[in-house]
Each structure stands twice: as structure tokens, then as C-alpha cells.
């Protein structure tokens, strides 16, 4: 059975539209999302630089992380790096939250919500 050319793109659009909410289902919601942003900016920033451009720890910019596996970055966030100053954050972040952090780092990490709203 052959479908008209318009049917397949329409079906794909419907399938993708239904899949998008599921892709964001693990995204933290406010106020937790802002807590995580603050944690990364302040706690991670204390070693990786407040702008995440590097310091004691390496830069956490999209360019610096481009060659790294997201799974290895999630593992590093949760478990740390033994023998280094990098602690594990599994007590403070779930795996889904760590994956969200890695995805945001790949995009360029957001500023804290309060800072963005205060700057208007």
C-alpha cells in the first residue's frame, strides 16, 4: 500500500510531537532547576571558574566538552574523579539531573534565573 507524499511527513510530525514531551520529562522543574543552575555556577564554578571557562578544574564550555561522551560526563559528575579534587555529586544530584546538567553544558550553561530577572 502506498501513501500520498503528504501522509508520511504528517505521521512523522505527529510522532515527533508526541515524543518531545517525553524527552523533556526528566528535565527538573522550578525551583529545583534554578537550584541546580546555582549549584553548578557556585559549587562547580569554585573549581571550574565562575564562568566555567576553567580554573583549578578544566573548562566546562561546549567547545571544551565537545569530544567528551555525555555518559562519561554524567559518570564524572556523579562519581567524581578519584585522586583529584573532583568530588562526586551523587548525594546532591540524581542521574537525570546530571544528564540535564551535561545537556545544558553542551549548549552553554544558563545563568541563574534570579540574576537574569534582576538584570531586566
Jmol script that loads the backbone (N, CA, C; Angstrom):
load data "model"
ATOM      1  N   UNK A   1       0.849  -1.177   0.000  1.00  0.00           N
ATOM      2  CA  UNK A   1       0.000   0.000   0.000  1.00  0.00           C
ATOM      3  C   UNK A   1       0.895   1.241   0.000  1.00  0.00           C
ATOM      4  N   UNK A   2       0.618   2.149  -0.880  1.00  0.00           N
ATOM      5  CA  UNK A   2       1.377   3.396  -0.971  1.00  0.00           C
ATOM      6  C   UNK A   2       0.538   4.528  -0.402  1.00  0.00           C
ATOM      7  N   UNK A   3       1.223   5.403   0.347  1.00  0.00           N
ATOM      8  CA  UNK A   3       0.560   6.565   0.917  1.00  0.00           C
ATOM      9  C   UNK A   3       0.913   7.800   0.100  1.00  0.00           C
ATOM     10  N   UNK A   4       0.011   8.758   0.035  1.00  0.00           N
ATOM     11  CA  UNK A   4       0.368  10.014  -0.632  1.00  0.00           C
ATOM     12  C   UNK A   4       1.586  10.649   0.050  1.00  0.00           C
ATOM     13  N   UNK A   5       2.336  11.423  -0.685  1.00  0.00           N
ATOM     14  CA  UNK A   5       3.578  12.023  -0.168  1.00  0.00           C
ATOM     15  C   UNK A   5       3.362  12.845   1.097  1.00  0.00           C
ATOM     16  N   UNK A   6       2.238  13.404   1.279  1.00  0.00           N
ATOM     17  CA  UNK A   6       1.981  14.252   2.443  1.00  0.00           C
ATOM     18  C   UNK A   6       1.745  13.432   3.713  1.00  0.00           C
ATOM     19  N   UNK A   7       1.315  12.190   3.571  1.00  0.00           N
ATOM     20  CA  UNK A   7       0.967  11.378   4.739  1.00  0.00           C
ATOM     21  C   UNK A   7       2.192  11.054   5.582  1.00  0.00           C
ATOM     22  N   UNK A   8       3.267  10.601   4.980  1.00  0.00           N
ATOM     23  CA  UNK A   8       4.450  10.228   5.748  1.00  0.00           C
ATOM     24  C   UNK A   8       5.012  11.397   6.556  1.00  0.00           C
ATOM     25  N   UNK A   9       5.236  12.584   5.960  1.00  0.00           N
ATOM     26  CA  UNK A   9       5.707  13.704   6.783  1.00  0.00           C
ATOM     27  C   UNK A   9       4.727  14.062   7.895  1.00  0.00           C
ATOM     28  N   UNK A  10       3.440  13.976   7.626  1.00  0.00           N
ATOM     29  CA  UNK A  10       2.445  14.288   8.647  1.00  0.00           C
ATOM     30  C   UNK A  10       2.517  13.295   9.794  1.00  0.00           C
ATOM     31  N   UNK A  11       2.660  12.012   9.471  1.00  0.00           N
ATOM     32  CA  UNK A  11       2.778  10.983  10.506  1.00  0.00           C
ATOM     33  C   UNK A  11       4.046  11.204  11.321  1.00  0.00           C
ATOM     34  N   UNK A  12       5.157  11.485  10.649  1.00  0.00           N
ATOM     35  CA  UNK A  12       6.407  11.742  11.366  1.00  0.00           C
ATOM     36  C   UNK A  12       6.275  12.949  12.284  1.00  0.00           C
ATOM     37  N   UNK A  13       5.612  13.980  11.832  1.00  0.00           N
ATOM     38  CA  UNK A  13       5.414  15.167  12.653  1.00  0.00           C
ATOM     39  C   UNK A  13       4.618  14.835  13.914  1.00  0.00           C
ATOM     40  N   UNK A  14       3.573  14.051  13.772  1.00  0.00           N
ATOM     41  CA  UNK A  14       2.760  13.653  14.926  1.00  0.00           C
ATOM     42  C   UNK A  14       3.590  12.824  15.898  1.00  0.00           C
ATOM     43  N   UNK A  15       4.352  11.877  15.386  1.00  0.00           N
ATOM     44  CA  UNK A  15       5.182  11.024  16.242  1.00  0.00           C
ATOM     45  C   UNK A  15       6.215  11.867  16.982  1.00  0.00           C
ATOM     46  N   UNK A  16       6.902  12.764  16.275  1.00  0.00           N
ATOM     47  CA  UNK A  16       7.898  13.621  16.918  1.00  0.00           C
ATOM     48  C   UNK A  16       7.261  14.526  17.951  1.00  0.00           C
ATOM     49  N   UNK A  17       6.097  15.072  17.641  1.00  0.00           N
ATOM     50  CA  UNK A  17       5.406  15.956  18.583  1.00  0.00           C
ATOM     51  C   UNK A  17       5.055  15.211  19.874  1.00  0.00           C
ATOM     52  N   UNK A  18       4.647  13.964  19.750  1.00  0.00           N
ATOM     53  CA  UNK A  18       4.319  13.173  20.926  1.00  0.00           C
ATOM     54  C   UNK A  18       5.567  12.782  21.696  1.00  0.00           C
ATOM     55  N   UNK A  19       6.700  12.637  21.015  1.00  0.00           N
ATOM     56  CA  UNK A  19       7.934  12.226  21.671  1.00  0.00           C
ATOM     57  C   UNK A  19       8.599  13.373  22.408  1.00  0.00           C
ATOM     58  N   UNK A  20       8.389  14.608  21.971  1.00  0.00           N
ATOM     59  CA  UNK A  20       9.075  15.747  22.597  1.00  0.00           C
ATOM     60  C   UNK A  20       8.763  15.903  24.083  1.00  0.00           C
ATOM     61  N   UNK A  21       7.515  15.842  24.518  1.00  0.00           N
ATOM     62  CA  UNK A  21       7.287  15.947  25.962  1.00  0.00           C
ATOM     63  C   UNK A  21       8.001  14.849  26.741  1.00  0.00           C
ATOM     64  N   UNK A  22       8.087  13.660  26.182  1.00  0.00           N
ATOM     65  CA  UNK A  22       8.782  12.571  26.867  1.00  0.00           C
ATOM     66  C   UNK A  22      10.268  12.881  26.987  1.00  0.00           C
ATOM     67  N   UNK A  23      10.836  13.525  25.993  1.00  0.00           N
ATOM     68  CA  UNK A  23      12.252  13.867  26.032  1.00  0.00           C
ATOM     69  C   UNK A  23      12.534  14.878  27.133  1.00  0.00           C
ATOM     70  N   UNK A  24      11.549  15.733  27.433  1.00  0.00           N
ATOM     71  CA  UNK A  24      11.731  16.744  28.468  1.00  0.00           C
ATOM     72  C   UNK A  24      11.166  16.301  29.812  1.00  0.00           C
ATOM     73  N   UNK A  25      10.641  15.077  29.886  1.00  0.00           N
ATOM     74  CA  UNK A  25      10.017  14.607  31.119  1.00  0.00           C
ATOM     75  C   UNK A  25      11.006  14.559  32.272  1.00  0.00           C
ATOM     76  N   UNK A  26      12.293  14.344  31.997  1.00  0.00           N
ATOM     77  CA  UNK A  26      13.283  14.257  33.057  1.00  0.00           C
ATOM     78  C   UNK A  26      13.924  15.592  33.369  1.00  0.00           C
ATOM     79  N   UNK A  27      13.477  16.654  32.703  1.00  0.00           N
ATOM     80  CA  UNK A  27      14.017  17.974  32.981  1.00  0.00           C
ATOM     81  C   UNK A  27      13.514  18.442  34.336  1.00  0.00           C
ATOM     82  N   UNK A  28      14.420  18.918  35.189  1.00  0.00           N
ATOM     83  CA  UNK A  28      13.970  19.400  36.500  1.00  0.00           C
ATOM     84  C   UNK A  28      13.069  20.618  36.349  1.00  0.00           C
ATOM     85  N   UNK A  29      12.125  20.741  37.246  1.00  0.00           N
ATOM     86  CA  UNK A  29      11.195  21.871  37.220  1.00  0.00           C
ATOM     87  C   UNK A  29      11.588  22.864  38.302  1.00  0.00           C
ATOM     88  N   UNK A  30      11.089  24.068  38.169  1.00  0.00           N
ATOM     89  CA  UNK A  30      11.356  25.089  39.191  1.00  0.00           C
ATOM     90  C   UNK A  30      10.723  24.655  40.498  1.00  0.00           C
ATOM     91  N   UNK A  31      11.311  24.915  41.625  1.00  0.00           N
ATOM     92  CA  UNK A  31      12.541  25.671  41.834  1.00  0.00           C
ATOM     93  C   UNK A  31      13.814  24.828  41.724  1.00  0.00           C
ATOM     94  N   UNK A  32      13.658  23.523  41.545  1.00  0.00           N
ATOM     95  CA  UNK A  32      14.835  22.640  41.511  1.00  0.00           C
ATOM     96  C   UNK A  32      15.789  23.005  40.375  1.00  0.00           C
ATOM     97  N   UNK A  33      15.246  23.343  39.204  1.00  0.00           N
ATOM     98  CA  UNK A  33      16.104  23.694  38.067  1.00  0.00           C
ATOM     99  C   UNK A  33      17.014  24.863  38.432  1.00  0.00           C
ATOM    100  N   UNK A  34      16.464  25.879  39.064  1.00  0.00           N
ATOM    101  CA  UNK A  34      17.272  27.036  39.446  1.00  0.00           C
ATOM    102  C   UNK A  34      18.288  26.668  40.533  1.00  0.00           C
ATOM    103  N   UNK A  35      17.916  25.741  41.430  1.00  0.00           N
ATOM    104  CA  UNK A  35      18.878  25.273  42.447  1.00  0.00           C
ATOM    105  C   UNK A  35      20.068  24.595  41.784  1.00  0.00           C
ATOM    106  N   UNK A  36      19.797  23.802  40.751  1.00  0.00           N
ATOM    107  CA  UNK A  36      20.882  23.105  40.047  1.00  0.00           C
ATOM    108  C   UNK A  36      21.761  24.105  39.305  1.00  0.00           C
ATOM    109  N   UNK A  37      21.136  25.078  38.664  1.00  0.00           N
ATOM    110  CA  UNK A  37      21.926  26.110  37.973  1.00  0.00           C
ATOM    111  C   UNK A  37      22.811  26.832  38.976  1.00  0.00           C
ATOM    112  N   UNK A  38      22.256  27.190  40.119  1.00  0.00           N
ATOM    113  CA  UNK A  38      23.035  27.876  41.162  1.00  0.00           C
ATOM    114  C   UNK A  38      24.174  26.971  41.655  1.00  0.00           C
ATOM    115  N   UNK A  39      23.885  25.681  41.846  1.00  0.00           N
ATOM    116  CA  UNK A  39      24.904  24.735  42.304  1.00  0.00           C
ATOM    117  C   UNK A  39      26.062  24.675  41.307  1.00  0.00           C
ATOM    118  N   UNK A  40      25.733  24.540  40.024  1.00  0.00           N
ATOM    119  CA  UNK A  40      26.786  24.455  39.011  1.00  0.00           C
ATOM    120  C   UNK A  40      27.569  25.762  38.975  1.00  0.00           C
ATOM    121  N   UNK A  41      26.875  26.886  38.961  1.00  0.00           N
ATOM    122  CA  UNK A  41      27.560  28.181  38.880  1.00  0.00           C
ATOM    123  C   UNK A  41      28.439  28.427  40.106  1.00  0.00           C
ATOM    124  N   UNK A  42      27.953  28.109  41.288  1.00  0.00           N
ATOM    125  CA  UNK A  42      28.699  28.412  42.512  1.00  0.00           C
ATOM    126  C   UNK A  42      29.642  27.278  42.920  1.00  0.00           C
ATOM    127  N   UNK A  43      29.102  26.079  43.093  1.00  0.00           N
ATOM    128  CA  UNK A  43      29.914  24.971  43.604  1.00  0.00           C
ATOM    129  C   UNK A  43      30.893  24.457  42.556  1.00  0.00           C
ATOM    130  N   UNK A  44      30.388  24.151  41.375  1.00  0.00           N
ATOM    131  CA  UNK A  44      31.292  23.692  40.306  1.00  0.00           C
ATOM    132  C   UNK A  44      32.196  24.844  39.869  1.00  0.00           C
ATOM    133  N   UNK A  45      31.606  26.042  39.854  1.00  0.00           N
ATOM    134  CA  UNK A  45      32.363  27.221  39.450  1.00  0.00           C
ATOM    135  C   UNK A  45      33.514  27.555  40.374  1.00  0.00           C
ATOM    136  N   UNK A  46      33.465  27.082  41.618  1.00  0.00           N
ATOM    137  CA  UNK A  46      34.575  27.370  42.533  1.00  0.00           C
ATOM    138  C   UNK A  46      35.873  26.718  42.061  1.00  0.00           C
ATOM    139  N   UNK A  47      35.776  25.637  41.307  1.00  0.00           N
ATOM    140  CA  UNK A  47      36.977  24.999  40.734  1.00  0.00           C
ATOM    141  C   UNK A  47      37.087  25.222  39.228  1.00  0.00           C
ATOM    142  N   UNK A  48      35.955  25.191  38.549  1.00  0.00           N
ATOM    143  CA  UNK A  48      35.960  25.280  37.089  1.00  0.00           C
ATOM    144  C   UNK A  48      35.833  26.725  36.599  1.00  0.00           C
ATOM    145  N   UNK A  49      35.846  27.675  37.515  1.00  0.00           N
ATOM    146  CA  UNK A  49      35.703  29.085  37.173  1.00  0.00           C
ATOM    147  C   UNK A  49      34.243  29.491  37.190  1.00  0.00           C
ATOM    148  N   UNK A  50      33.952  30.660  37.736  1.00  0.00           N
ATOM    149  CA  UNK A  50      32.558  31.094  37.857  1.00  0.00           C
ATOM    150  C   UNK A  50      31.867  31.232  36.505  1.00  0.00           C
ATOM    151  N   UNK A  51      32.639  31.415  35.448  1.00  0.00           N
ATOM    152  CA  UNK A  51      32.054  31.450  34.111  1.00  0.00           C
ATOM    153  C   UNK A  51      32.261  30.113  33.399  1.00  0.00           C
ATOM    154  N   UNK A  52      32.767  29.122  34.141  1.00  0.00           N
ATOM    155  CA  UNK A  52      33.008  27.765  33.654  1.00  0.00           C
ATOM    156  C   UNK A  52      34.048  27.718  32.537  1.00  0.00           C
ATOM    157  N   UNK A  53      34.914  28.730  32.507  1.00  0.00           N
ATOM    158  CA  UNK A  53      35.971  28.810  31.495  1.00  0.00           C
ATOM    159  C   UNK A  53      37.239  28.094  31.945  1.00  0.00           C
ATOM    160  N   UNK A  54      37.223  27.532  33.145  1.00  0.00           N
ATOM    161  CA  UNK A  54      38.385  26.807  33.658  1.00  0.00           C
ATOM    162  C   UNK A  54      39.001  27.533  34.843  1.00  0.00           C
ATOM    163  N   UNK A  55      39.719  26.792  35.630  1.00  0.00           N
ATOM    164  CA  UNK A  55      40.384  27.288  36.829  1.00  0.00           C
ATOM    165  C   UNK A  55      41.226  26.143  37.341  1.00  0.00           C
ATOM    166  N   UNK A  56      41.032  25.752  38.599  1.00  0.00           N
ATOM    167  CA  UNK A  56      41.681  24.548  39.121  1.00  0.00           C
ATOM    168  C   UNK A  56      41.253  23.342  38.280  1.00  0.00           C
ATOM    169  N   UNK A  57      39.974  23.285  37.945  1.00  0.00           N
ATOM    170  CA  UNK A  57      39.440  22.237  37.076  1.00  0.00           C
ATOM    171  C   UNK A  57      39.365  22.735  35.644  1.00  0.00           C
ATOM    172  N   UNK A  58      39.180  21.834  34.696  1.00  0.00           N
ATOM    173  CA  UNK A  58      39.132  22.237  33.289  1.00  0.00           C
ATOM    174  C   UNK A  58      37.877  23.043  32.959  1.00  0.00           C
ATOM    175  N   UNK A  59      37.902  23.694  31.822  1.00  0.00           N
ATOM    176  CA  UNK A  59      36.746  24.445  31.335  1.00  0.00           C
ATOM    177  C   UNK A  59      35.570  23.500  31.098  1.00  0.00           C
ATOM    178  N   UNK A  60      34.367  24.006  31.332  1.00  0.00           N
ATOM    179  CA  UNK A  60      33.138  23.241  31.094  1.00  0.00           C
ATOM    180  C   UNK A  60      32.314  23.921  30.000  1.00  0.00           C
ATOM    181  N   UNK A  61      32.981  24.401  28.987  1.00  0.00           N
ATOM    182  CA  UNK A  61      32.319  25.073  27.867  1.00  0.00           C
ATOM    183  C   UNK A  61      31.927  24.045  26.809  1.00  0.00           C
ATOM    184  N   UNK A  62      30.998  24.410  25.928  1.00  0.00           N
ATOM    185  CA  UNK A  62      30.637  23.481  24.853  1.00  0.00           C
ATOM    186  C   UNK A  62      31.852  23.033  24.042  1.00  0.00           C
ATOM    187  N   UNK A  63      32.749  23.944  23.741  1.00  0.00           N
ATOM    188  CA  UNK A  63      33.932  23.597  22.955  1.00  0.00           C
ATOM    189  C   UNK A  63      34.833  22.623  23.717  1.00  0.00           C
ATOM    190  N   UNK A  64      35.052  22.888  24.995  1.00  0.00           N
ATOM    191  CA  UNK A  64      35.929  22.036  25.802  1.00  0.00           C
ATOM    192  C   UNK A  64      35.354  20.635  25.984  1.00  0.00           C
ATOM    193  N   UNK A  65      34.026  20.515  25.965  1.00  0.00           N
ATOM    194  CA  UNK A  65      33.377  19.224  26.216  1.00  0.00           C
ATOM    195  C   UNK A  65      32.949  18.506  24.941  1.00  0.00           C
ATOM    196  N   UNK A  66      33.171  19.124  23.793  1.00  0.00           N
ATOM    197  CA  UNK A  66      32.664  18.595  22.521  1.00  0.00           C
ATOM    198  C   UNK A  66      33.114  17.167  22.240  1.00  0.00           C
ATOM    199  N   UNK A  67      34.318  16.809  22.634  1.00  0.00           N
ATOM    200  CA  UNK A  67      34.852  15.471  22.335  1.00  0.00           C
ATOM    201  C   UNK A  67      34.544  14.451  23.437  1.00  0.00           C
ATOM    202  N   UNK A  68      33.909  14.886  24.501  1.00  0.00           N
ATOM    203  CA  UNK A  68      33.635  14.000  25.634  1.00  0.00           C
ATOM    204  C   UNK A  68      32.283  13.323  25.482  1.00  0.00           C
ATOM    205  N   UNK A  69      32.208  12.080  25.884  1.00  0.00           N
ATOM    206  CA  UNK A  69      30.956  11.329  25.867  1.00  0.00           C
ATOM    207  C   UNK A  69      30.029  11.867  26.961  1.00  0.00           C
ATOM    208  N   UNK A  70      28.753  12.121  26.630  1.00  0.00           N
ATOM    209  CA  UNK A  70      27.821  12.550  27.673  1.00  0.00           C
ATOM    210  C   UNK A  70      27.755  11.555  28.835  1.00  0.00           C
ATOM    211  N   UNK A  71      27.803  10.262  28.544  1.00  0.00           N
ATOM    212  CA  UNK A  71      27.752   9.267  29.620  1.00  0.00           C
ATOM    213  C   UNK A  71      28.965   9.380  30.543  1.00  0.00           C
ATOM    214  N   UNK A  72      30.146   9.638  29.970  1.00  0.00           N
ATOM    215  CA  UNK A  72      31.334   9.773  30.822  1.00  0.00           C
ATOM    216  C   UNK A  72      31.258  11.041  31.663  1.00  0.00           C
ATOM    217  N   UNK A  73      30.657  12.093  31.122  1.00  0.00           N
ATOM    218  CA  UNK A  73      30.499  13.327  31.898  1.00  0.00           C
ATOM    219  C   UNK A  73      29.508  13.130  33.041  1.00  0.00           C
ATOM    220  N   UNK A  74      28.417  12.418  32.768  1.00  0.00           N
ATOM    221  CA  UNK A  74      27.442  12.114  33.828  1.00  0.00           C
ATOM    222  C   UNK A  74      28.126  11.299  34.919  1.00  0.00           C
ATOM    223  N   UNK A  75      28.889  10.296  34.522  1.00  0.00           N
ATOM    224  CA  UNK A  75      29.608   9.458  35.492  1.00  0.00           C
ATOM    225  C   UNK A  75      30.548  10.312  36.345  1.00  0.00           C
ATOM    226  N   UNK A  76      31.293  11.200  35.701  1.00  0.00           N
ATOM    227  CA  UNK A  76      32.232  12.058  36.427  1.00  0.00           C
ATOM    228  C   UNK A  76      31.499  12.958  37.408  1.00  0.00           C
ATOM    229  N   UNK A  77      30.382  13.529  36.990  1.00  0.00           N
ATOM    230  CA  UNK A  77      29.607  14.389  37.890  1.00  0.00           C
ATOM    231  C   UNK A  77      29.142  13.598  39.106  1.00  0.00           C
ATOM    232  N   UNK A  78      28.623  12.419  38.882  1.00  0.00           N
ATOM    233  CA  UNK A  78      28.047  11.639  39.981  1.00  0.00           C
ATOM    234  C   UNK A  78      29.097  10.969  40.857  1.00  0.00           C
ATOM    235  N   UNK A  79      30.171  10.458  40.250  1.00  0.00           N
ATOM    236  CA  UNK A  79      31.154   9.677  40.999  1.00  0.00           C
ATOM    237  C   UNK A  79      32.435  10.438  41.330  1.00  0.00           C
ATOM    238  N   UNK A  80      32.681  11.534  40.649  1.00  0.00           N
ATOM    239  CA  UNK A  80      33.916  12.274  40.856  1.00  0.00           C
ATOM    240  C   UNK A  80      35.077  11.617  40.132  1.00  0.00           C
ATOM    241  N   UNK A  81      36.272  12.109  40.424  1.00  0.00           N
ATOM    242  CA  UNK A  81      37.491  11.541  39.849  1.00  0.00           C
ATOM    243  C   UNK A  81      38.441  11.229  40.995  1.00  0.00           C
ATOM    244  N   UNK A  82      38.566   9.961  41.348  1.00  0.00           N
ATOM    245  CA  UNK A  82      39.456   9.586  42.452  1.00  0.00           C
ATOM    246  C   UNK A  82      40.876  10.097  42.206  1.00  0.00           C
ATOM    247  N   UNK A  83      41.508  10.562  43.280  1.00  0.00           N
ATOM    248  CA  UNK A  83      42.871  11.062  43.192  1.00  0.00           C
ATOM    249  C   UNK A  83      42.969  12.498  42.711  1.00  0.00           C
ATOM    250  N   UNK A  84      41.792  13.136  42.501  1.00  0.00           N
ATOM    251  CA  UNK A  84      41.781  14.538  42.088  1.00  0.00           C
ATOM    252  C   UNK A  84      40.890  15.322  43.044  1.00  0.00           C
ATOM    253  N   UNK A  85      40.791  16.603  42.808  1.00  0.00           N
ATOM    254  CA  UNK A  85      39.921  17.457  43.633  1.00  0.00           C
ATOM    255  C   UNK A  85      38.449  17.329  43.247  1.00  0.00           C
ATOM    256  N   UNK A  86      38.139  16.566  42.182  1.00  0.00           N
ATOM    257  CA  UNK A  86      36.758  16.438  41.705  1.00  0.00           C
ATOM    258  C   UNK A  86      35.971  15.458  42.567  1.00  0.00           C
ATOM    259  N   UNK A  87      35.022  16.010  43.373  1.00  0.00           N
ATOM    260  CA  UNK A  87      34.194  15.119  44.200  1.00  0.00           C
ATOM    261  C   UNK A  87      33.024  14.567  43.402  1.00  0.00           C
ATOM    262  N   UNK A  88      32.427  13.534  43.914  1.00  0.00           N
ATOM    263  CA  UNK A  88      31.190  13.023  43.338  1.00  0.00           C
ATOM    264  C   UNK A  88      30.005  13.808  43.883  1.00  0.00           C
ATOM    265  N   UNK A  89      29.013  14.019  43.046  1.00  0.00           N
ATOM    266  CA  UNK A  89      27.849  14.807  43.445  1.00  0.00           C
ATOM    267  C   UNK A  89      26.582  13.968  43.531  1.00  0.00           C
ATOM    268  N   UNK A  90      26.736  12.634  43.588  1.00  0.00           N
ATOM    269  CA  UNK A  90      25.568  11.742  43.613  1.00  0.00           C
ATOM    270  C   UNK A  90      24.669  11.990  44.823  1.00  0.00           C
ATOM    271  N   UNK A  91      25.224  12.516  45.906  1.00  0.00           N
ATOM    272  CA  UNK A  91      24.384  12.821  47.083  1.00  0.00           C
ATOM    273  C   UNK A  91      23.479  14.020  46.838  1.00  0.00           C
ATOM    274  N   UNK A  92      23.822  14.827  45.833  1.00  0.00           N
ATOM    275  CA  UNK A  92      23.103  16.077  45.609  1.00  0.00           C
ATOM    276  C   UNK A  92      22.306  16.101  44.309  1.00  0.00           C
ATOM    277  N   UNK A  93      22.679  15.231  43.363  1.00  0.00           N
ATOM    278  CA  UNK A  93      22.033  15.202  42.049  1.00  0.00           C
ATOM    279  C   UNK A  93      21.631  13.780  41.687  1.00  0.00           C
ATOM    280  N   UNK A  94      20.466  13.660  41.083  1.00  0.00           N
ATOM    281  CA  UNK A  94      20.065  12.354  40.528  1.00  0.00           C
ATOM    282  C   UNK A  94      20.769  12.175  39.181  1.00  0.00           C
ATOM    283  N   UNK A  95      20.701  10.971  38.640  1.00  0.00           N
ATOM    284  CA  UNK A  95      21.289  10.740  37.326  1.00  0.00           C
ATOM    285  C   UNK A  95      20.596  11.590  36.261  1.00  0.00           C
ATOM    286  N   UNK A  96      19.276  11.698  36.336  1.00  0.00           N
ATOM    287  CA  UNK A  96      18.555  12.539  35.375  1.00  0.00           C
ATOM    288  C   UNK A  96      18.994  13.995  35.478  1.00  0.00           C
ATOM    289  N   UNK A  97      19.198  14.475  36.696  1.00  0.00           N
ATOM    290  CA  UNK A  97      19.651  15.853  36.870  1.00  0.00           C
ATOM    291  C   UNK A  97      21.066  16.033  36.321  1.00  0.00           C
ATOM    292  N   UNK A  98      21.928  15.050  36.542  1.00  0.00           N
ATOM    293  CA  UNK A  98      23.287  15.124  35.998  1.00  0.00           C
ATOM    294  C   UNK A  98      23.241  15.127  34.472  1.00  0.00           C
ATOM    295  N   UNK A  99      22.351  14.338  33.887  1.00  0.00           N
ATOM    296  CA  UNK A  99      22.204  14.336  32.419  1.00  0.00           C
ATOM    297  C   UNK A  99      21.711  15.695  31.931  1.00  0.00           C
ATOM    298  N   UNK A 100      20.814  16.303  32.677  1.00  0.00           N
ATOM    299  CA  UNK A 100      20.320  17.639  32.333  1.00  0.00           C
ATOM    300  C   UNK A 100      21.470  18.646  32.375  1.00  0.00           C
ATOM    301  N   UNK A 101      22.320  18.555  33.401  1.00  0.00           N
ATOM    302  CA  UNK A 101      23.480  19.443  33.509  1.00  0.00           C
ATOM    303  C   UNK A 101      24.391  19.266  32.300  1.00  0.00           C
ATOM    304  N   UNK A 102      24.689  18.026  31.940  1.00  0.00           N
ATOM    305  CA  UNK A 102      25.560  17.754  30.793  1.00  0.00           C
ATOM    306  C   UNK A 102      24.955  18.334  29.515  1.00  0.00           C
ATOM    307  N   UNK A 103      23.654  18.160  29.330  1.00  0.00           N
ATOM    308  CA  UNK A 103      22.992  18.715  28.138  1.00  0.00           C
ATOM    309  C   UNK A 103      23.077  20.235  28.125  1.00  0.00           C
ATOM    310  N   UNK A 104      22.904  20.865  29.280  1.00  0.00           N
ATOM    311  CA  UNK A 104      22.994  22.335  29.349  1.00  0.00           C
ATOM    312  C   UNK A 104      24.438  22.803  29.140  1.00  0.00           C
ATOM    313  N   UNK A 105      25.406  22.068  29.652  1.00  0.00           N
ATOM    314  CA  UNK A 105      26.811  22.430  29.421  1.00  0.00           C
ATOM    315  C   UNK A 105      27.132  22.384  27.933  1.00  0.00           C
ATOM    316  N   UNK A 106      26.570  21.420  27.224  1.00  0.00           N
ATOM    317  CA  UNK A 106      26.814  21.294  25.787  1.00  0.00           C
ATOM    318  C   UNK A 106      26.236  22.476  25.011  1.00  0.00           C
ATOM    319  N   UNK A 107      25.236  23.122  25.582  1.00  0.00           N
ATOM    320  CA  UNK A 107      24.586  24.275  24.936  1.00  0.00           C
ATOM    321  C   UNK A 107      25.184  25.604  25.383  1.00  0.00           C
ATOM    322  N   UNK A 108      25.930  25.599  26.463  1.00  0.00           N
ATOM    323  CA  UNK A 108      26.355  26.838  27.103  1.00  0.00           C
ATOM    324  C   UNK A 108      25.474  27.005  28.323  1.00  0.00           C
ATOM    325  N   UNK A 109      26.022  26.814  29.498  1.00  0.00           N
ATOM    326  CA  UNK A 109      25.217  26.705  30.715  1.00  0.00           C
ATOM    327  C   UNK A 109      24.472  27.998  31.007  1.00  0.00           C
ATOM    328  N   UNK A 110      23.195  27.901  31.418  1.00  0.00           N
ATOM    329  CA  UNK A 110      22.391  29.108  31.682  1.00  0.00           C
ATOM    330  C   UNK A 110      22.843  29.838  32.948  1.00  0.00           C
ATOM    331  N   UNK A 111      22.481  31.090  33.000  1.00  0.00           N
ATOM    332  CA  UNK A 111      22.701  31.883  34.199  1.00  0.00           C
ATOM    333  C   UNK A 111      21.594  31.556  35.193  1.00  0.00           C
ATOM    334  N   UNK A 112      21.801  31.958  36.446  1.00  0.00           N
ATOM    335  CA  UNK A 112      20.765  31.759  37.448  1.00  0.00           C
ATOM    336  C   UNK A 112      19.556  32.602  37.087  1.00  0.00           C
ATOM    337  N   UNK A 113      18.360  32.065  37.314  1.00  0.00           N
ATOM    338  CA  UNK A 113      17.129  32.752  36.985  1.00  0.00           C
ATOM    339  C   UNK A 113      17.047  34.103  37.689  1.00  0.00           C
ATOM    340  N   UNK A 114      17.390  34.140  38.953  1.00  0.00           N
ATOM    341  CA  UNK A 114      17.300  35.389  39.715  1.00  0.00           C
ATOM    342  C   UNK A 114      18.189  36.457  39.100  1.00  0.00           C
ATOM    343  N   UNK A 115      19.363  36.084  38.643  1.00  0.00           N
ATOM    344  CA  UNK A 115      20.271  37.058  38.025  1.00  0.00           C
ATOM    345  C   UNK A 115      19.689  37.557  36.712  1.00  0.00           C
ATOM    346  N   UNK A 116      19.095  36.647  35.911  1.00  0.00           N
ATOM    347  CA  UNK A 116      18.522  37.055  34.639  1.00  0.00           C
ATOM    348  C   UNK A 116      17.362  37.998  34.853  1.00  0.00           C
ATOM    349  N   UNK A 117      16.476  37.668  35.806  1.00  0.00           N
ATOM    350  CA  UNK A 117      15.313  38.520  36.035  1.00  0.00           C
ATOM    351  C   UNK A 117      15.717  39.837  36.683  1.00  0.00           C
ATOM    352  N   UNK A 118      16.737  39.801  37.529  1.00  0.00           N
ATOM    353  CA  UNK A 118      17.183  41.023  38.189  1.00  0.00           C
ATOM    354  C   UNK A 118      17.855  41.985  37.242  1.00  0.00           C
ATOM    355  N   UNK A 119      18.367  41.459  36.119  1.00  0.00           N
ATOM    356  CA  UNK A 119      19.067  42.303  35.170  1.00  0.00           C
ATOM    357  C   UNK A 119      18.161  42.996  34.178  1.00  0.00           C
ATOM    358  N   UNK A 120      16.841  42.749  34.260  1.00  0.00           N
ATOM    359  CA  UNK A 120      15.920  43.376  33.294  1.00  0.00           C
ATOM    360  C   UNK A 120      15.682  44.808  33.615  1.00  0.00           C
TER     361      UNK A 120
END
end "model"
wireframe off; spacefill off
backbone 0.3
color backbone group
